[in-house]
Every structure is written in structure tokens, then in C-alpha cells.
């Protein structure tokens, strides 16, 4: 099927799966996530020949989530190969997640043979119309010779601005046939995603808008920065910290921007966001949309002047007027804003110092108010007690993966981040079951760092069999479960609205730890607070994928206005 030799200077010819692998390798891709499928044998053979690592999971959704997780922790495109029909549909939630998170994800699909199309082949389905709304690019290879170019196109589209999910499927007869290898540089060669640059580039921002933003920051007395995931995708973390320190601006972060300013930095804040965003006279909103997480813009005060900074103009209109919009290369834009002038000139130094001191006092008061919950002696445990113990055991560069609603919300409140790109939550798509795939990829990409998976018992039901995957691949992720036996984000609001709840209860006290033990991992049950720290210590020391199954109080609800907005 393959022919590695050249003859008379003619281009080399390879079967389609080998062509796919060679194009991936040419762009620096060395890992592919999958679940075994007959439509993909040629791709597997190609990856094996080209030295691309194959990592197989127990469900296609996890293969695709793992590929997205790989992109999150490496800032290079993650790649998944999914077999035809249900293999593709099983991966669609991860495609939607990557699209919403702007994670560069390439999905390679199997497809029934073109020669027999329409005759009822096994798993015959035209995937493209289904996945197109979830992707930046979706196509089918119509001939073996199209394969290399389509792989390159998918890689480039995944890594563009905005980045996101892409899809190409390959009819079985085409991918088993031969075609010429173009032998050209990889689609990502010479780009940050190809490893040849430290910062993402982009078009220069509008000059008038930049002047307006600089003037606003120059005169601001109560400025604030709200940073989100696109700071990470845009390689803007160094410039953002420099901006904050130069102009003395307090910073709030969500998504993968958490840790851009370390949690123990004097300008990093978390607990006093409502006061800061609502009271700011100027807010730099960088790399984060004004969606439900920012109250559709209402999180900022009605008089707050907004400076919006991102890699590219958003696809949705802003929900409120903004004073200046700056789109392009984030490092250059943020450095330009840092030139807004010396904040020690005039009266601004005193005003900004008072602003920061006031926020710090509020932050300190709120953290002090958490001490009782962090030391709560109840059994089943208060989630805050669980996280208070865990936080003391995490390294500064630990990668924290969130897979849960109510339980994950507590993590966002209590677990601090000290480096960027180390907080992996589902993002605005809010898809449960993403955690084991994210954790698998994170530990494979960074084997020397702690990877901690924080799961609710509800989320475990989506992908609990993936502990077999973690065990088979020798991936010693430590998972900590908040097991309250309910769907907390639904049960408590429904009871508030109607006085009752339905379809919101799970089996109390289920021994998920024993499931993990049966799948080759380490598992422990924690029923009382004094059992928690020893169990966590044993889990970290086990060298196995571990689950610490902590029974938490179902009566405790994370405080929120609504989870329906």
C-alpha cells in the first residue's frame, strides 16, 4: 500500500492514512486521540509509520475532549480521529465546546466508501451538514489527491483568529488508496502554533480607537482589567501583566486567563469582582466576551467606560456601548495601552492607590468570612472544607480540571491559580464529562506537573469508564469528587421556584471509588473531615489514577442569582 522509495525524482506516493499523518507531522503534531474504528485503520497505520503517538479512549466524546484539552495546555492544535456515523456524532459535544472556547481542534473522520455511497454501507452518513454549525471548517475528501491539502486547510482554520474546531472526513476507499505526497512545509510551519514564535500576531488596531483608549486610561482613577481565555490563545499573558504593573490596575481573570497575574500578586483579585467592575470608571475587557458570565455587560457600572481588546472582532454585537475597540495582536495592543502615561503624574497616583487599597480591604474581608466554612466540621462535608484542604496540597503550577456544576463553582471560588493556562473548565458550552479527557491530555503533555480533576458525582456518570483509559496509559491523575447525591444546580433552584424538585436526585453515597479500583486505579471514600487530608496524601502518593470520593452535604447550595440566564 505504501511506497517509501523514490524513482527518477518522481514525488513519493503513500496511502491516504500515511498522507494524513505526514501532513500532521509536518506541522509539529505528535499525538492523536481516538477510539478504535475500522474506518480509521489506514490513519492508524500512517501514524504508526510516522511516529505519531496514538492514545485511545473508551468513548469518542473523551477522545475529542482530550484533543481539546491538549490544545488548551500546549497552545498547539489537538487532533482526534473518530470513526464514521456514531463515532462522529459522539464527538460533536466536544466540537461544540472547542468552538465556544476557541480551542484549536482538528477532527479527522472516517466515512463510508464513496464507491458505494447511497447503497447502505455500514455507518453511512454525510457528517458535514451536522458538524458544520459547530466548526470553522468542514469538508470531505473527494479523491485521494485532495487529502494533504484538506488536512493543511483544517489545521490552518483551526488555528486562525478566531480559532476553533475543524473537521475533515475521508471515504474509506480514498484513504486506503495512494496519492502523491506534496512534500511541502507544514501548514503551521513558521507560526506560533508550529513552535517557531513566542507571540501571536495580528492586524494593527484602529489608530483612533487606540488613541481614545490611551486617553481613557491616562485619566482613569478607578481602572480595572477583566481578562479571559483569549489572553491565553493570543499569547498576551506577559504583556497583560506588564500593563497592570505599569499603570497600577487591579486584575480579575476567568477561564484560561486565571493565573496570568498570580493569585498572590498585589494586583490580583477574585472575591471583590462585583464591587470592582461595578465601581470602575474605566474597564479593559480583554479576551473575554460580555456573555452570561459578565451579566451580558451589566456586571460593569452604568457609567463605566469600556475598552474591549481581543484578537478579532466578535461575532456577536456587544450588549452595551463601548468606548473603544482594539482588535489584533494582543501583545502589541497591550503594550501600546501600557504607554498611556505615568500614573504618578498629577492626582492619579493617590486615587489609584486608594482604589487598590479599598479593593484589597474588601478582598481580605471576604476571604476572612470564608474561614468558618473552610474549617466546617460537618459530615457529610461542606464543599468549602474539601477545597480548603486540597488547596494546601497543590503545587503553584498544578493543572486543575473542572468537571461539575455546583461542585465546580466552589472550586472557582476557592482554588487559586498562579500560572496561566492551568485552569481547564468546560467554558460557556458547559458540557459535563469533559474532565477525564482534559486531564488525560494535560498529564500526557506535562507528566511532571500535578493534574487534579475536580468532579461532581453527576459528571462522573458521563465518562467514569475513562479511569480505565487513565490506568491503561499510566496517567496518574488525582480526582477529587464532591458526592452529594443530587443534581445540585437543578434541584435547589427548582425547589425555590416550585417548592419541589423532580429528576434531580442520584443514589446517595454511591461507591464510585470502588468503580475506579475495579478499573485499575486507586480509590478511597471520605465520610468525615478528619479522613480527608490523609486520603488526599495517599492519592497523590499512589502513582495511579485516583479518586477520592468525598461525601458532601446535599443541603449546601452554591450561592448564585440563577443558572438559567
VOKOLRO-707333 format. One record per residue: x, y, z of N, C-alpha, C, CB in turn; residue in one letter. Coordinates in steps of 0.05 Angstrom, whole numbers, plus 5000, padded with zeros to 4 digits. Glycine has a CB too. Layout:
N
XYZXYZXYZXYZA;...
This chain:
565
501749765000500050005000501750255000498150005024X;504050245013505850475014508250424998506650545043X;509550634989511950614974513850844983511450634943X;515750775000517550985011519751054992518650885037X;520150914971522350964953521651164932523350704939X;523551314922523151494900524451374875524351784906X;523451444853524451334827524651564807522551114817X;527051614799527451804778526552084785526151724753X;526752154812525952424820522952464822527052614802X;521352254818518452284819517552324848517052044807X;515452474853514452504880513752234893511952694881X;514152214919513351964933510351944935514651964960X;509451694935506651634937506151474962505551484912X;504051544976503251405001500251365001504251555026X;499451165017496551135021495451375037495850865035X;492851415036491651655047492151695076488751655042X;492151475092492651505120495451595126492151235134X;497351505110500151595113500351885105502051415097X;498951965084498952255076497952425099497352295051X;495752335112494652495134496852525156492152355146X;498052305163500052305185502452485177500952025191X;503252475152505552635144504952935145506452555116X;502453005138501753295140501553385169499053345125X;500453215186500453275215503253315225498953065231X;504953125219507753135229509153385219509252885221X;508653455194509953695182509153945197509253715153X;506853945211506054175227506654145257503054235223X;508253945264509053915291507153745308509454175303X;505153625297503253465312504553195318500553425297X;504653115344505852855351504052675367508352905366X;501552755371499652595387496852605375499552695417X;495552375374492852365363491152195382492852235334X;488752295389486852165406484652025390485652355427X;483851785398481951635382480551425398483451505358X;478651295386477451045395477350865371474551085408X;478250615375478750435352476250415334479550165363X;476750445308474550415289475650325262473150685285X;474250155249475250035224475650235202473349835214X;474150455201474550655181477150805184472250855182X;478550765206480850925213483450765211480651035241X;483350515203485750345203488050475187485150075192X;487350585164489450705148490750935162488250795121X;489251095176490451325191492151215213488151505203X;491351005227493050885248495650785237491550655262X;495450655214497950555201499750785194497250385176X;498651005184500251235177501551355202498551435163X;500051385223501151495248503351325259498951535269X;502951065258505050875268507550905252504050585268X;507250935226509650955208511051225213508750935179X;509551435219510751705222511451775251508851905211X;511051585269511851645297509951825312514551755298X;507451835304505451985319504151805340503252105299X;504151895365503051735387500051715384503851865414X;499051475387496151425387495251375416495451175369X;493251525425492151505452489151435449492651765469X;488451195458485651105454484051125480485550815443X;481551195477479751235500477451035499478651525500X;475551065518473250885518470750995506472750805546X;470851255498468551375485469551605467466451485507X;468251635444469251835425469152115437467651825400X;467152165454467052435466469552495481464552475484X;470652295495473152335510475552375492473652105529X;475652225470477852265451477852555441477552075427X;475452665434475352935424475853135446472652985411X;474853085471475453265493478353265500473753195517X;479653025498482453015503484053175483483452715503X;483153165458484553325438484153625444483453265410X;481753705453481453985460483154055484478454045466X;483253865504484953915527487853945520484653695547X;488753785500491553805491492054085480492053595469X;490154195465490454455454490554665476488154525434X;488954625497488954825519491554835533486754755538X;492854605538495254615555497754645539495354365572X;497654605513500054635496499954885478500554395480X;497654995473497155205454498055115426498755465462X;497754865420498054755393495454605387500654565391X;494754565362492254435356492154145366491654435327X;489954075379489453795386488053655364487853775412X;488653395360487653245338486352985348489853175317X;483852935338482452685345481652555319480052745363X;481652295319480552135296478251975306482851955284X;475852015293473351885301472251725278471352095312X;471351485284470251315263467551425253469951035273X;466651315231464251415217461751385234463851275191X;459651545227457051525239457051595268456051245236X;456451405286456251475315458851565326455351235330X;461151495314463651595324463751895321465951475309X;462851995299462752285295460652425312462252355265X;458252315313456152445329456952435359453452305325X;458252225368459152225396461152445402460351955402X;462652535382464652745387463553025383466952695368X;461053055376460053325369459953505393457353295357X;459453405417459453585441462153705445458653425466X;464253555441466953665443467553875422469053445443X;466553825398466954025376465554285384465853915349X;463054265394461654505403463154645426458954425412X;464254495444465854605466468254755455466654395486X;469754625438472154755427471455005411473654555409X;469254995397468455235382467755465401465955165364X;466355415422465655625441468155725456463555515461X;470055545462472455615477474655725459473555375492X;474155725432476255795413478755625415476956095415X;478355375423480555185425481155075397479954955445X;483655085388484254965361484154655362487055055352X;482154545349481554265349481154175320479154195367X;482553955313482153835286481053555290484853825270X;478653505279477453235280477653105252474553255290X;478852875251479052715227477052495228481952595223X;475252485209473052295210473352065190470452435205X;472551835198472151615179469551665163472151345192X;469351535140466951565124466551315107467151825106X;464051245102463451015085464651055057460450965084X;465250845043466550865017464951034997467150595005X;466351204982465051364962463951194939466951574950X;465350974933464550804911461750684915466650574908X;461050634940458450514946456550714960458850274964X;457150974957455451164971452551154962456551454966X;450751154982447951134976446850854974447351274951X;448550654978447750374976447250245004449750224961X;447750395025447250295052449650165065445050095050X;452050275061454350165075454050215105456950305064X;455650055120455650085149456350365157457649885161X;454750485175455150755186455450965164457750755203X;453950925142453951125121452351365130452750995095X;453751595130452451845139454052075128452251855170X;452752275118454052525110454452695134452452675087X;456852695146457252835171457353135168459852735183X;458253235145458953515143456553705150459853575115X;454153645140451953825147451353835177449353745133X;452053625191451553615220453653765236451453325230X;456153745228458353865243458954145234460853695241X;458054225210458754495200457954715220457354545173X;455654715233454954935251456754935276452054905261X;458254725281459954705305462954755298459654435318X;463554825274466354825265466955075249467054575249X;469555145246470455355229470755265200473155465240X;471055005197471654895170470754605171474654915162X;469254515151468354235149468354155120465654195162X;469553925113469753835085470153535084472053985071X;469653435060470053145054472153125032467453005046X;473952945035475952895014474552744991478352725024X;474452864967473152744945474952564928471952964927X;477552564934479452394919481952374937480052514891X;483552164933485952134949487852374947487451884941X;487952494923489752714920489052964935489952784891X;486452984944485653214959486453204989482653244957X;487252964998487652925026489753115039488452635031X;492153135027494153305040493153595043496753305025X;492053705022491153985022488954035043490254064995X;487053845045484953875065485953865093482753665060X;487853695099489053685126490353955132491053455128X;491854055113493054325117490954535121494854395093X;488854535105486654725108485454715136484554685086X;484954465145483754435172485554535194483054135177X;488154485192489954585212490054895212492854475207X;490155015189490255305187487755435198490755395158X;485455315191482855425200482555395230480555295186X;483455175241483255135270484955335285484254855277X;487155425274488955595288488655885281491755515283X;486755955264486456235256485256395279484656255232X;484556645273483256815293480456885281484957065299X;478356785294478356625318479056335312475656635332X;480456205331481055925329478555765337483455855347X;478655505332476355345339476555065327473755475329X;474254935324474254655315474054645284471854505327X;475354445273475154395244474754095240477654495229X;473854015216473153735211473653665182470153685218X;474853435178475153325151474553025153477953375139X;472852925136472452635136473452515109469552555140X;474152255111475652125089474251865082478552065097X;472951855058471751595050473751375051470651625021X;472851145060474650915064476250845039473150675074X;474950845016476450764992478550974985474550724968X;478151224990480151434984482451415003478851704986X;481851375029484051375049485751125047482851415077X;484750915035486450675031487850675004484650425033X;487250874987488550894961491051074963486651004940X;492651074943495151224943494851484928497351064931X;496551684935496751934921499552054927494452134930X;500252264913502852384916502952544942503552554892X;505252534955505852704978506952964967507852564997X;505753194974506753444964509553514973504853664970X;510353414997512953475007513553755014514953384987X;511453915018511754205024511854235054509354365013X;512754475064512754525093509954505104513854805099X;509754435130507254415143505654665143507554315171X;503054645145501254875144501855075166498354795145X;502854975189503455145212506355215215502355015237X;508055135196510855185198511255495199512455065175X;512955585217513555865219511556035233513955975192X;509555905246507456045261507855975291504655965252X;506656135309506856065337505855775343505256265354X;503755695328502755425333504655215323500055395319X;506355285304508355095295510955105312509055145267X;510955265333513255265351515355455342514354995353X;514955635323517055805313516656095322517155785283X;515156135343514756415352513756415380512756565333X;514156635394513356655422510756805426515556785438X;509956955406507557125409505857105383508357415415X;503257115388501457125365501457405353498557035373X;501057415328501057675314498157725304503057675290X;497757955294495158025284495258305271492958015305X;493058385259493058655247493258875267490458685231X;494359095259494559325277491759435283496259555264X;491359525308488659625316488259895303488459645346X;485759975303484960235292486360455309481960275293X;487760645295489260845309487561035326490761005289X;485261115316483561295332482561155357481261395314X;481860905354480860755377483060725398479860475369X;485560675388487760655407488260915422490360575392X;488161145407488461405420486361445441488361625399X;483861375435481661405454482161235479478961325441X;483060985475483560805498485760915515484160525488X;487961005503490161115518489361355534492461195498X;487761525522486761765537485061685561485161945518X;483261485557481561395579483261285602479661185569X;485261125595486961005616488661215630488660785605X;489561415614491261625625489761775647492161815603X;487161815644485661975662484161815683483762155647X;484161555681482561385699483661395728482561095689X;481761405746482461395775481761115787480961615790X;479860985775478960725785478960515762476160745798X;481160465749481260285727481159995736483660325710X;480359815719480359525725480759375699477659445738X;481959135701482358955678480658705683485358885673X;479058625664477658375665478758205642474558405663X;480157985648481557825628480357555626484557805635X;480357445601479257185596480957015578476557205584X;479856785569481356575556482956665532479456355548X;481856855517483356935493485957075498481657115476X;486457165523489157255530491157025527489157365559X;490256785534491956545531492356475502490756305546X;490156465487490456395458492056605443487656365445X;491856855451493257075438496057125448491657315440X;497056955466499756985477500157265489501856935455X;498057355503498157615515498757635544495657755510X;499557405556499757395585502057575596500257115594X;504357575583506557745592505858035590509157675577X;504758115567504058395562501858485581503258435533X;499958315588497858395606498958445634495658185607X;500658275643501858325670503458585670503658085678X;504858635648506458875645504659125646508158875619X;502359105632500459325632499459385660498059265613X;498659175674497559205701499559335719496658935712X;502059235718504059345736504959625729506559155736X;505059685703505859955694503860165702506259955664X;501260105698499160305703497760265730497160295681X;498660065745497460005771494459965769498060245791X;493759745755490959685751490359415763490259685720X;488259395780487459135791486358955769485359175813X;486758685772486158495751484358275762488658385739X;482258215746480557985751480757805727477558065756X;480557535731481057355710479057125711483957235712X;478257025688476756775686477856605664473756835682X;476856355663477756165642480756125644476956265615X;481956095621484756035620486556275625485455915593X;485456505629486956735638487656725668485556995631X;486256555683486856525711489856465715485156305724X;491156615732493956585736495756765720494756305731X;494656905700496257095685497657285704494557255664X;496057385723497157525746496957325770495657795752X;499157235781499057035802497157115825501756975813X;495856925837493756985857494857135881492456725866X;497457105886498657245909499957515901500657075923X;499557605876500557855867498758085879500657875836X;499958305885498458525897496158635880500358755904X;496358585853494258685835492258475826495558805811X;492458235837490658015831488358005851492157745830X;485957995841483557995858481657785848482158275859X;480057675866478057475859475357515873479157205864X;475457575898472957575915471357835912473657535944X;472558045902471258305902470558405874472958515916X;469958215857469458285829467058465825469158035812X;464958405839462558575836463058865843460358465854X;464358915865465059185873466859315853466259195900X;468859175843470859295825469759355798473259105822X;468359165786467259205759465059415760466258945747X;463459405781461259595783462159875790459359505804X;464459905803465460165811467560285795466360155839X;468560135774470760235758469760475740471860015740X;471560665736470960875716471860785688472361135724X;473960615686474760515661475460215665477260665650X;474460045647474959765648476159665621472459605654X;478459525623479659395599478659115599482759415600X;476959045580475758785578477258635556472658795571X;479158455564480958345545480658045543483858415553X;480057945519479957665514477557515526482357535523X;475457665533473157535545470557665535473257545576X;468557525526466157645516464357735539464557445498X;462657925534460658015554458257835551459958315550X;458557585559456357395558455157365586457257115547X;453957135592452557095618454457115641451156825618X;457057055636459057065658459557355667461656935649X;458957545651459257825658456557965658461257975639X;454457815663451757925664450958065639451658125687X;451957975616451358095590452058395590448358055583X;454258455604455258725606454358875630454358875582X;452358775644451258915668453058885692448558805675X;455158715691457058695713458558955717458958455708X;458859105696460259365697458159585704461659435670X;459159795717457460005725456360155701458960205743X;454060285704452760415681454460645670450060525689X;456260755686457960975677460760885669458161185698X;461260625672463960515666464560535636464260225675X;466760655629467660665601469160405595469560915596X;468360265574469460005567471360025544467159815561X;473659905548475659865527475759565521478559975535X;474859485498474759195491477259125474472159135475X;478658925483481158835469480858545463483658895486X;481358465438481358175431482858135405478358075428X;483157885398484657815374483157895348485257515374X;480557885350478957935326476258035335478557675308X;474858185317472258295324470358065330471158465301X;468758095352466957875360464757825339465757935387X;463757585339461657505321458957605330461657205317X;458657675356456157785366456558075373455257625391X;454458235371454658515379454958535409452058665370X;456358745418456658785447453858855458458659015452X;453258755482450658815494450359095505450058615516X;452459255505452259525514454459685499452659555545X;454159955498456060115483458860085496455260405483X;460960105479463660105488465060355478465159845478X;467060445492468460695486470560655464469760815510X;471860425465474060365445474260065441476760485455X;474759985416475059705409477759675395472759605390X;479359485405482059445395482359155388484259545415X;482659095363482858815354485458775339480458735337X;486858545344489358485331491258335349490758745321X;493858365345495758225362495758325390498558255350X;495058155409494658245437497258355449493758015453X;499558235446501958355459502458645450504358185452X;502158695425502658975415500559165425502658975384X;497959085426495859255436496259315466493159135431X;496759115481497059145510499559315516497258885524X;501659285501503959445505503459745498506359345489X;501859785477501060055470499460185492499560055443X;497660035504496060145526497760205550493859945534X;499860045554501660105577503060365573503659875579X;503060475549504260735544502360965550505260755517X;500260915565498261125570499261345588495761005582X;501661315598502761525614503461435642500961755615X;505161575655506061515682503761575702508661665689X;502761375716500561425734501361585758499361165743X;503861645762504661815784504362105779507561755792X;503662175754503262455747500662555758503462495716X;500562805768498162915778496962765801496062925755X;494362775803493062655827492362355823490562795833X;493062235800492161965796493561765814492561895767X;495961815822497361625839495861585865500261715844X;494961795877493461765902490761635898493062045915X;489461715876486761595871486961295865485461745847X;488961215849489160935843490060775867491260895819X;491860895883492660755908490360705926494860905922X;488660915929486260885946484360675935484861155949X;484060665908482360475895483360185900482260525865X;485960145897487059875902486859805931489959865893X;487459995949487259935977484459865986488260175994X;482460005974479759945981478859665972477860155969X;479759595948479059325938480559115954479859295908X;483059165962484458965977483158926005487459055981X;482259146017480859116043478358946040480159396054X;476858986018474458836013475158546008472858955989X;477258495992478158225986478958076012480458225966X;480458216029481358096054478958026072483258276068X;477058206073474658166090473057926080472858416090X;472757896053471257676042472757406047470757716012X;475357416044476857166049476657086079479757196041X;476757286096476457226125473757116131476857486141X;471657206116469057106120468656816112467057276105X;470556706097470356426088471556236109471856396062X;472956336129474456156147472655956161475956326168X;470356036169468555846182467855616164465955986192X;467255666139466555456120468955276114465355566095X;471355396112473755246106474455056129476055436101X;473555116153474054946177471654796186475155116199X;469454796170466954676177467354386184464854706155X;466254296207466654026217464353836210467054026247X;462453926194460153766189460853516173457953926173X;459153316175459353066159456452996151460752836175X;455952956125457752986102459053266101456252936076X;461253296086462853526087461653766072465553466075X;462354006081461754246066463854256043461954506084X;463054316018465054325996467354516002463654405970X;466854726016469054916023471154786040467955156037X;470354606058472354466074474054286056470954296096X;472854156038474353996019476454156004472353855999X;475554375993477454535976479454675994475854745960X;478754746018480754866036483054676041479454956062X;482454426045484554226049486154176023483353956059X;484754156001486154095976487954325968484154045954X;487154565971488754795962491554795975487355055969X;491754695999494354686013496254486001493854626042X;495254305985496854085974497654135945495453825976X;496754345932497154385904499754545899494854535891X;501354455880503654605871502754855857505454435852X;504555055855503855305842503155265813506155505844X;504455065800503855025771501954795767506454985756X;500554705787498554485784496554555763497154425810X;495854355747493754395727491154295739494354235700X;489154465741486654405754484454375732485854625775X;483054155732481054095713478354085727481553825698X;476354225717473754235729471754075712472754535732X;470253905726468153745712465753725731469153465703X;464253935733461953945750460754215752462653835778X;458254235759456954495760457254625788454054465754X;455554545807455654655834458354605846453454525851X;459354365845461954305857464254455843462554005855X;464054495817466054645803465954945810465754615774X;463555045816463355325823464855385849460355405826X;464755205868466255245893469255245887465555025913X;470155075868472955075861473855345850473554845841X;472155455833472855715821473055935842470755795801X;471655895864471756095886474156065904469156075902X;475055815909476955765930479755695919476055545947X;479955555896482555465886483855695871482255215868X;486155785880487655995868489455895845489256155888X;489956065826491655995803494056185803490156025776X;496356075797498856225798500356235771500656105818X;499456075752500656085725498356065705502655855720X;498556195682496456185662496355915648496756405642X;494055855636493755605621493555355637495955585602X;492955385663492955155681490255115694495155175702X;488155245683485455215694483755135670484455485707X;482754885671481354765649478454715658482654505638X;476654905653473854855658472354825632472555085675X;469854735632468454685607468054925590465854555612X;468055165602467555415587464555455583468955405560X;463855645566461055725563459155515552460855975546X;460255315539458555095529457654925552460054925508X;459154915574458254785599457754495597455754915608X;459454345582458954065577460253895599460053985549X;458553745613459653555632460953315618457453455652X;462753175632464152945620466653015606462352815601X;467353275605469853355592472353305609469753645584X;471953275635474253275653476353055649473253255680X;475552795647477652595644479252625618476352325644X;477952715596479452755572481452985575477552815549X;480553215587482353435592484653345609480753665606X;484053195631486153115649488152915636484852985674X;487052735620488752545605490752705589487152365588X;489852895573491553045556493553215571489953225537X;492553335593494353515609496653355621492753645631X;496153125630498252965643500152845622497052735660X;499152775599500952675577502652905567499252565554X;501653145566503153375556505153475577501353595548X;504353445603506053545625506353335646504853815637X;507753125641507852895660509052965687509452675648X;510653185689511953255714510353445731514653375708X;507953525722506253705737503953565750505253935720X;503053665773500553555784498253615765500053675812X;496553415761494053455747491753355765493953305719X;490053535773487953475792485253525778488153655818X;483553315779480953325766478853355788480353065749X;477153555787475153615807472453545794475253905817X;471153335804468753225792466353225811469252945782X;464053285801461653225815460852935810459353415807X;459152825827458252555822456552535797456752445846X;455152745791453652745766455452725741451852985764X;457552885741459352885719460752625715461453105722X;461252475737462552215735461052025717462852095763X;458352045718456751865702457151895672453851915708X;458152125663458552175634461052025624458752465629X;463051995640465551885630467151735651467252115619X;465751605670467251465691468951235680465251355710X;468151115658469750885647472450985638468250755624X;472951245636475551335626477751305647475351625619X;477051225672479151145690480550905680477951095719X;479250735665480650515651482650625631478650335636X;481950835617483750965598486251075613482351195583X;485651215635487951325651489751105661486851495674X;488550885670490250665681491850535659488450465695X;490550485636491950345614494350515604490050295591X;494050775604496150945594498051045616495051185579X;497650945640499451015662499451305670502250935655X;497051425670496751705674495651745703494751835653X;497351845721496651865749495452135756499151815766X;493052175745491352405752490052345780489252455731X;489952555796488452535821485852675819490152655845X;483652535823480952645821479852665849479152475803X;478552885855477152925880474152975873478353175896X;472452805884469652825878468052935901468552545871X;466253125894464253215913461753055908463753525910X;461152865925458952675921456652755940459852385926X;454752905929452452995945449852845937452053285943X;449952675917447652505911445352655897446652385935X;445952895886443853045872445053195849442453245892X;443253295831444053495811443553765824442353455784X;445553875838445154095856444354355841447654155871X;445454395817444754645803441854645793446654675779X;440654415793437854395784435954365808437454165765X;436754195827434954135850434354375867436253915868X;436354525875435854755892434254975878438454865902X;434955055854433255265841430455175836434555345815X;430054915829427354825823425654825849427454545811X;426954745871425454755896424855045905427054615919X;426555225898426055515904423655615887428555685898X;423555525862421455625844418755495849422255575815X;418755225854416255075855415654945882416354865834X;417654945900417254805925417654515924414454855935X;418554415901419154125898421254105875416653955891X;422353865873424153805850423653535840427153835859X;424053495814423853235801426353185785421253215783X;426952935779429252845763431852995771428652885733X;432153035797434553175806436053025828433753455817X;435352775832436652615853438152385841434552505873X;440452335853442152095846442151915871445052185838X;443451685868443551495890445551605911444451215881X;444751645936446551755956448851565962444951825981X;451151675966453451515976454551305958452651386001X;454051325932455051125913458051105915454151195884X;459050855915461950805918463450825891462350525931X;463551065881465051105856467951035859464651395847X;468951055883471750985889472250685883472551045918X;470250515889470650235883470550175853468450075897X;469050345838469050315809471850375798466950515796X;473050585808475750655799477750445807476650925811X;477450325831479250105838478949865819478650005867X;476449805811475949585793477149635765473049535790X;477449895758478549965732481649995732477250225722X;482849935755485749945756486950185770486849935730X;485250345783486250585797486150555827484650825789X;486650775841486650795870484150945878489250925881X;482650835897480150975905479850965935477850845892X;478751175946478151195975475551345979480451325990X;474151276000471751406009472351586033469451206015X;471351826032471752016055468952096064473352276047X;468352036090465752096101465852316122464551846114X;468352356134468652556155471052736150468952416183X;470952986159473153176153475953076160472653436167X;476252936183478852846191480052626173478752746220X;478352506157479352306138480452426112477052106131X;479852676107480352796081483352816075479053056079X;484852956091487653006084489252756082488853186105X;489052556100490452306096489752176069489952126119X;487152186062486352056037487552206013483252056035X;487652466014488852615992491852555990488452915996X;493152536013496052476012496552206000497152486041X;494952006007495251735995494751735965493451536009X;492751895957492151905928494452025913489552075924X;495652245922497852365908500352185908498652635921X;500552025929502951845931502551575917503551795960X;500151515908499551255897500951195871496651215894X;501451395855502551355828500451245808504851175829X;497951225816495751125800493751335795494550875813X;492051305774489751485772488051435797488151425746X;487251645810486051615837483451775838487951715858X;481551675854479151815860478751815890476751685846X;478652055901477952095929474952175929479752315944X;473351995937470352015936469452145963469051745931X;468852405962468252545987465152595988469752825988X;463952486009461152536012460652816022459852326033X;459152976007458753256014455753306019459653445991X;455253516034452553576044450753666021452653786066X;448553516015446753595994445153846000444953365987X;445053926026443554166033444954416026442854156062X;447654396021449254636015448954705985452154596023X;448254955979447955035951449855275946445055115945X;451255265923452955495916451255735912454655435891X;451855965924450156205921450456325893450856415942X;448156355880448156475853445356595849448856265831X;445256785830442756915823440956715808443157165807X;442156585788440656395771442556245753438456535755X;441955995748443555845729442055825702444255575739X;439955975699438255965675438656205657435355935682X;440256405665440556645649442256595625441756865666X;
